[in-house]
Amino acid sequence: MATISSLGIGSGLDLSGLLDQLESAERQKLTPILQQQKSYETKISAFGLLQSALDKVKSAAAELSDPSAFSGVKTSLSGEGLTISSSEDVPVGTYEVAVTQRAKSYSIATAGVAEQSVNLGAGSIDFTLGSGEQFSVSVDEADSSLEDIRNAINKAGAGVVASIVNDGSDQPYRLVVSSSQTGSDAAIDSVVFAAGSFGDELALDSATEVAAQNAELNVNGIAIQSQSNRVEGAIQGVTLNLEETGSTTLEVTRDTAGIEKKLSNFVDAYNSLQGSLSDLTSFDSASGVGGILQGNAAVRGVESRLRDIVGGSLESDTFSSLADLGITLEVDGTLALDDEKVADLIANQLGDFTDVFAGVSEDSDGFADRMASALEAMTEEGGLIGNATSGLETSVASMDQRYERMEAQIASTVDRYRTQFSQLDSLIAQMNSTSSYLTQQFDALSAQLKQ
């Protein structure tokens, strides 16, 4: 049989076009698989959106599960004399603070010398601190310059620091020793230079002595002394940084707006979740089109669990439902926050209000704890959302395998058609050749008979 290099050459028929049409028809078998796979992938994306919305509610609920979320305060200062840093356990109130004296550290300078790098001779310095501690610093003759003495004192690290100042005189370089901290406890009671050597050069200049002193202040009529200008404990939860003498009023108020913001964040996150659930499970009767996850069992489980928590008992002797807390459940499943009622509860029943959300103890879960825990169970691996997504991902993988098998089947079918068309093309070409030969023979015979 003759070999045909291109379909249709031998027969004159459009066998290549016909083969393409047959292949296109065969590939239509892939369309349902692709549509099914796309449906699964769309649902996976929908569950991803749902998971994100659930995570936001969980985060907002977790913020309300910590008692510290309800203990926030705001501070304001009026006047001069200090700055503050505070924690959340500051008692609400007004504090009058009068700073009459700032803490100082002790210091004294020596008489001046002409050169700070010239050796002054071996010797030692004996220090006695206000705490009763004593220590000595010694230098040998080879390292006895004013700079060396300064370095030796600082290296000792015993609560005394040394520096060199230049007073601009004929003998300008003075050694200054001072206590490293303020207050009487850190004062230097005595500085004694050993007789001879540099002790003769470095006599103390009593005119430069600055006595150590404690900070003195008055808080709401209570006199307070402090070794430093950083005062802790004078007001619970507040650190006072004394900048200068003067009077200051510190007002500590409950951060009602901060608490309301956390509640508002929870309500907004919950309502956004409800919006997502509505979009994913809706049904348009006019068009007959339903949401991507309409009727999905996992979604129904999520909705049911949320209704149980939001509409259930608060397990409180004071409040029975969220409505008692200023959070009402609307007909469409969303929540509404009554700012006035919340503000009143924060002002008058903050303890009970906190207990309902955060629990009365570490072993007792409040509303926010239960909500966060329920959402965690839904979104964690092995939860409702995780299992639903995992099942869909398995189906997508199965569709991939089915697609590959169908493609292989189509390729095999098209190859069979190609072989059959090639054989048909060759057969028709052979028949055409035979027909042409016979025609020629008949024509020749007819010509001979006419002669």
C-alpha positions in Angstrom: 0.0 0.0 0.0 1.3 3.5 -0.9 2.6 5.7 2.0 0.8 9.0 2.5 3.0 11.7 4.0 0.1 14.1 4.7 -3.6 13.2 5.2 -5.8 14.0 2.2 -2.9 14.1 -0.4 -3.8 10.7 -1.8 -7.6 10.9 -1.7 -8.0 14.6 -2.2 -10.3 14.7 0.8 -10.0 17.1 3.8 -9.1 14.4 6.2 -6.8 16.7 8.3 -9.8 19.0 8.9 -12.0 16.1 9.6 -9.5 14.8 12.1 -9.3 18.2 13.8 -13.0 18.3 14.2 -13.1 14.8 15.6 -10.3 15.7 18.1 -12.2 18.9 19.1 -15.3 16.8 19.7 -13.4 14.3 21.8 -11.9 17.1 23.9 -15.4 18.3 24.9 -15.3 15.3 27.3 -12.8 17.4 29.3 -15.2 20.3 29.8 -17.3 18.7 32.6 -14.1 17.7 34.4 -12.8 21.3 34.2 -16.1 22.7 35.3 -16.3 20.4 38.3 -12.7 21.2 39.2 -13.4 24.9 39.0 -16.4 24.5 41.2 -14.3 22.8 43.9 -11.6 25.5 43.6 -14.3 28.2 43.9 -15.6 26.6 47.1 -12.0 26.4 48.5 -11.6 30.1 47.9 -15.0 30.7 49.5 -13.9 28.7 52.6 -10.7 30.8 52.6 -12.7 34.0 52.8 -14.9 32.5 55.6 -11.8 31.4 57.5 -10.4 34.9 57.3 -13.6 36.4 58.6 -13.7 33.8 61.4 -10.1 34.6 62.3 -10.9 38.3 62.6 -13.8 37.6 65.0 -11.5 35.3 67.0 -8.8 38.0 67.3 -11.4 40.6 68.4 -12.8 38.1 71.0 -9.4 37.2 72.3 -8.7 40.9 73.1 -11.9 41.0 75.2 -10.9 37.7 77.0 -8.1 39.5 78.9 -9.2 41.4 82.0 -6.5 44.0 81.2 -8.6 45.0 78.2 -11.1 46.6 80.7 -8.6 48.2 83.0 -7.1 50.7 80.7 -6.8 54.3 81.9 -5.9 57.7 80.5 -3.6 60.1 82.2 -3.2 63.8 81.8 -0.7 66.3 83.4 -1.2 69.9 84.1 1.6 72.1 85.6 5.3 71.8 85.6 7.9 69.7 87.4 7.6 66.1 86.2 6.8 63.6 83.5 5.3 60.2 84.1 5.1 56.7 82.8 2.2 54.5 83.9 0.8 50.9 83.7 -2.8 49.8 83.5 -3.2 49.3 87.2 -3.2 53.0 88.1 -6.2 53.8 90.4 -8.5 56.3 88.9 -8.3 59.6 90.7 -6.6 63.0 90.9 -3.2 63.5 92.4 -1.6 66.7 93.4 2.2 66.5 93.2 4.5 69.2 94.5 8.3 68.8 93.9 10.2 70.9 96.4 13.7 69.4 95.8 15.3 67.2 93.2 17.9 64.6 94.0 21.5 65.4 93.4 24.7 63.3 93.4 27.8 64.3 95.5 30.8 65.7 93.7 34.1 67.5 94.5 37.1 68.6 92.4 40.8 68.8 93.1 43.1 71.7 92.6 44.4 72.1 89.1 47.5 70.8 87.4 49.3 72.1 84.4 49.3 68.9 82.3 46.8 66.1 82.3 49.2 63.5 80.8 52.3 64.1 82.9 52.9 61.5 85.6 52.4 62.8 89.2 53.9 59.9 91.1 52.6 56.7 92.7 49.9 56.9 95.3 46.4 55.9 96.3 43.0 57.3 97.0 40.7 56.0 99.8 37.0 56.5 99.4 34.2 56.1 102.0 30.6 56.1 100.7 27.4 57.1 102.4 26.4 53.4 102.6 29.5 52.7 104.7 31.3 50.9 101.9 35.0 51.7 101.5 37.5 51.1 98.7 40.9 52.3 97.5 42.4 53.0 94.1 46.1 52.8 93.6 48.4 53.8 90.7 52.1 53.2 90.2 54.5 55.9 89.2 54.7 54.9 85.5 50.9 55.3 85.1 50.2 58.2 87.4 49.0 61.0 85.2 45.7 62.7 85.8 44.3 60.7 83.0 45.6 57.5 84.5 44.1 58.3 87.9 40.8 59.1 86.3 40.8 55.8 84.4 41.8 53.8 87.5 38.8 55.3 89.5 36.3 54.5 86.7 37.7 51.0 86.2 37.0 50.2 89.9 33.3 50.5 89.2 32.6 51.1 92.9 29.9 53.8 92.7 32.3 56.7 92.0 33.0 58.2 88.6 35.8 60.5 87.7 36.3 63.1 85.0 38.7 65.9 84.0 37.6 69.5 83.6 39.5 72.4 82.2 38.9 75.7 84.0 41.0 77.8 81.7 43.5 78.9 84.3 47.3 78.5 84.4 46.8 75.1 86.0 43.5 74.2 84.4 43.2 70.5 84.7 41.1 69.3 87.6 40.1 65.8 88.6 36.4 65.7 89.5 35.0 62.7 91.5 31.3 62.2 91.9 28.9 59.5 93.1 27.4 57.6 90.2 23.9 57.9 91.7 21.9 60.6 93.3 20.8 60.7 96.9 22.3 60.5 100.4 22.8 56.7 100.3 25.2 57.0 97.3 27.0 60.0 98.6 30.8 60.1 99.0 31.5 60.8 102.7 35.3 61.1 102.3 38.0 61.2 99.7 41.6 60.8 101.2 44.7 61.1 99.1 47.7 59.2 100.4 50.5 61.5 101.7 53.3 62.2 99.3 53.6 61.7 95.5 50.4 62.8 93.6 48.7 63.4 96.9 50.6 66.6 97.2 49.5 67.8 93.8 45.8 66.8 94.0 44.5 68.5 97.2 40.7 68.7 97.3 39.2 72.1 96.7 36.4 72.3 99.3 34.9 75.3 97.4 33.8 72.9 94.6 32.0 70.4 96.9 28.4 69.7 96.0 26.5 67.8 98.7 24.3 64.9 97.8 20.6 65.3 98.5 17.4 63.3 98.2 14.4 64.3 96.1 11.6 65.7 98.2 8.0 65.8 97.0 4.4 65.9 98.3 1.6 63.7 96.9 -1.9 64.6 98.0 -0.5 65.9 101.3 1.9 63.0 101.9 5.6 64.0 102.2 7.9 61.6 100.2 11.6 61.4 99.9 13.4 59.5 97.1 17.1 58.7 96.5 16.6 59.4 92.8 14.6 61.7 90.6 12.8 58.6 89.3 10.2 57.9 91.9 8.2 54.7 92.0 5.5 53.7 94.4 4.4 57.2 95.4 1.4 56.6 93.2 0.4 53.0 92.4 1.3 52.0 88.8 3.0 55.4 88.1 6.6 56.3 87.8 7.3 60.0 88.4 10.3 61.5 86.6 11.2 64.7 88.5 12.4 67.3 86.0 12.3 70.4 88.2 10.7 71.9 91.2 7.1 72.9 90.9 3.5 71.7 91.2 1.7 69.3 88.9 -1.8 67.8 88.8 -2.1 64.2 87.5 -5.6 63.1 86.5 -6.2 59.4 85.9 -9.5 58.5 84.2 -11.0 55.3 83.0 -10.3 54.7 79.3 -13.9 54.2 78.4 -13.3 55.0 74.8 -10.6 52.3 74.6 -12.9 49.7 76.0 -15.7 50.7 73.7 -13.3 50.5 70.8 -12.5 46.9 71.6 -16.2 46.1 71.8 -16.9 47.9 68.6 -14.1 46.0 66.9 -15.7 42.7 68.0 -19.1 43.8 66.8 -17.8 45.0 63.5 -15.8 41.8 62.9 -18.9 39.7 63.8 -21.1 41.6 61.5 -18.6 41.3 58.7 -18.6 37.6 59.3 -22.4 37.5 59.1 -22.2 39.5 55.8 -19.8 36.9 54.4 -22.0 34.0 55.5 -25.0 35.7 53.9 -23.2 36.2 50.6 -21.9 32.6 50.5 -25.2 30.9 51.4 -27.8 33.2 49.8 -30.4 32.2 47.2 -31.8 34.5 44.5 -35.3 33.1 43.8 -35.7 35.3 40.7 -32.6 34.0 39.0 -32.5 30.6 40.7 -28.8 31.2 41.5 -27.5 30.2 45.0 -24.4 31.2 46.9 -21.2 29.2 46.5 -21.7 27.5 49.8 -25.4 27.3 49.9 -26.5 24.2 51.8 -23.0 23.3 52.8 -23.0 21.2 56.0 -19.8 22.8 57.4 -21.2 26.3 57.0 -24.5 25.3 58.6 -22.4 24.0 61.5 -20.6 27.3 61.8 -23.9 29.3 61.8 -25.4 27.0 64.4 -22.5 27.3 66.8 -22.4 31.1 66.5 -26.2 31.3 67.2 -25.7 29.2 70.3 -23.0 31.4 71.7 -24.4 34.8 70.8 -28.0 33.9 71.7 -27.2 31.7 74.7 -26.9 32.4 78.4 -23.9 34.5 79.6 -23.5 32.2 82.7 -23.6 35.3 84.9 -25.5 36.2 88.0 -25.7 39.8 86.9 -26.3 39.7 83.2 -28.4 37.1 81.3 -27.8 38.0 77.7 -25.7 40.2 75.5 -28.6 42.7 75.4 -28.0 43.3 79.1 -24.5 44.4 78.1 -25.6 46.8 75.4 -25.1 44.4 72.5 -28.3 43.5 70.8 -28.9 40.7 68.3 -30.7 42.0 65.2 -33.2 40.2 63.0 -30.6 39.7 60.3 -28.2 38.0 62.7 -25.9 41.0 63.1 -25.1 42.8 66.4 -25.7 46.4 67.4 -23.7 48.3 70.1 -25.5 50.7 72.4 -22.8 53.1 73.3 -24.7 54.9 76.1 -25.5 51.7 77.9 -22.0 50.4 77.5 -20.6 53.7 78.9 -23.0 53.5 81.9 -22.0 49.9 82.6 -18.3 50.7 82.4 -18.8 53.6 84.8 -20.9 51.8 87.4 -20.5 48.1 87.0 -17.0 47.6 85.5 -16.1 44.6 87.6 -19.2 42.6 86.6 -18.9 43.8 83.0 -15.3 42.6 82.9 -16.1 39.2 84.5 -18.8 38.5 81.9 -16.3 38.9 79.0 -13.1 37.7 80.6 -14.3 35.4 83.3 -14.1 35.7 87.1 -10.8 33.8 87.2 -8.2 32.0 85.1 -10.2 28.8 85.5 -13.5 30.4 84.5 -14.3 31.2 80.9 -16.2 34.4 80.0 -18.2 35.1 76.9 -15.1 36.2 74.9 -13.2 33.1 76.0 -16.0 30.8 74.8 -16.3 32.7 71.5 -12.6 32.6 70.9 -12.4 28.9 71.8 -15.3 28.0 69.5 -13.8 29.8 66.6 -10.4 28.3 67.2 -12.1 24.8 67.0 -13.7 25.7 63.7 -10.6 27.1 62.1 -7.8 24.8 63.4 -6.6 21.8 61.6 -9.2 19.1 61.8 -12.0 21.6 62.5 -15.1 22.3 60.4 -13.4 24.6 57.9 -10.2 22.6 57.8 -12.0 19.4 57.1 -14.2 20.9 54.5 -11.3 22.5 52.7 -9.2 19.3 52.9 -12.1 17.3 51.3 -12.3 19.8 48.5 -8.6 19.7 47.9 -8.8 15.9 47.7 -11.5 16.3 45.1 -9.4 18.7 43.1 -6.5 16.3 43.1 -8.9 13.5 41.9 -10.1 15.7 39.1 -6.5 16.3 38.1 -6.0 12.6 37.8 -9.3 12.1 35.9 -8.3 14.9 33.5 -5.0 13.3 32.8 -6.6 9.9 32.2 -9.2 11.4 29.9 -6.5 13.3 27.9 -4.6 10.1 27.5 -7.8 8.4 26.3 -8.5 11.2 23.8 -5.0 11.1 22.5 -5.3 7.3 21.9 -8.6 7.8 20.1 -7.2 10.6 17.9 -4.2 8.4 17.1 -6.6 5.6 16.1 -8.5 8.0 13.8 -5.3 9.2 12.3 -4.2 5.7 11.5 -7.6 4.8 10.0 -7.6 8.0 7.9 -4.1 7.3 6.7 -5.2 3.8 5.6 -8.3 5.3 3.9 -6.2 7.9 2.2 -3.8 5.3 0.9 -6.6 3.0 -0.2 -8.4 5.8 -2.1 -5.1 6.8 -3.7 -4.6 3.3 -4.9 -8.1 3.0 -6.2 -7.7 6.3 -8.0 -4.5 5.1 -9.5 -6.1 1.8 -10.7 -9.1 3.8 -12.1 -6.8 6.1 -14.0 -4.9 3.1 -15.4 -8.0 1.3 -16.5 -9.4 4.4 -18.1 -6.2 4.8 -20.1 -6.4 1.1 -21.2 -10.1 1.5 -22.3 -9.3 4.7 -24.2 -6.4 2.9 -26.0 -8.6 -0.1 -26.8 -11.4 2.1 -28.1 -9.0 3.9 -30.4 -7.8 0.6 -31.8 -11.3 -0.6 -32.5 -12.3 2.6 -34.3 -9.3 2.2 -36.6 
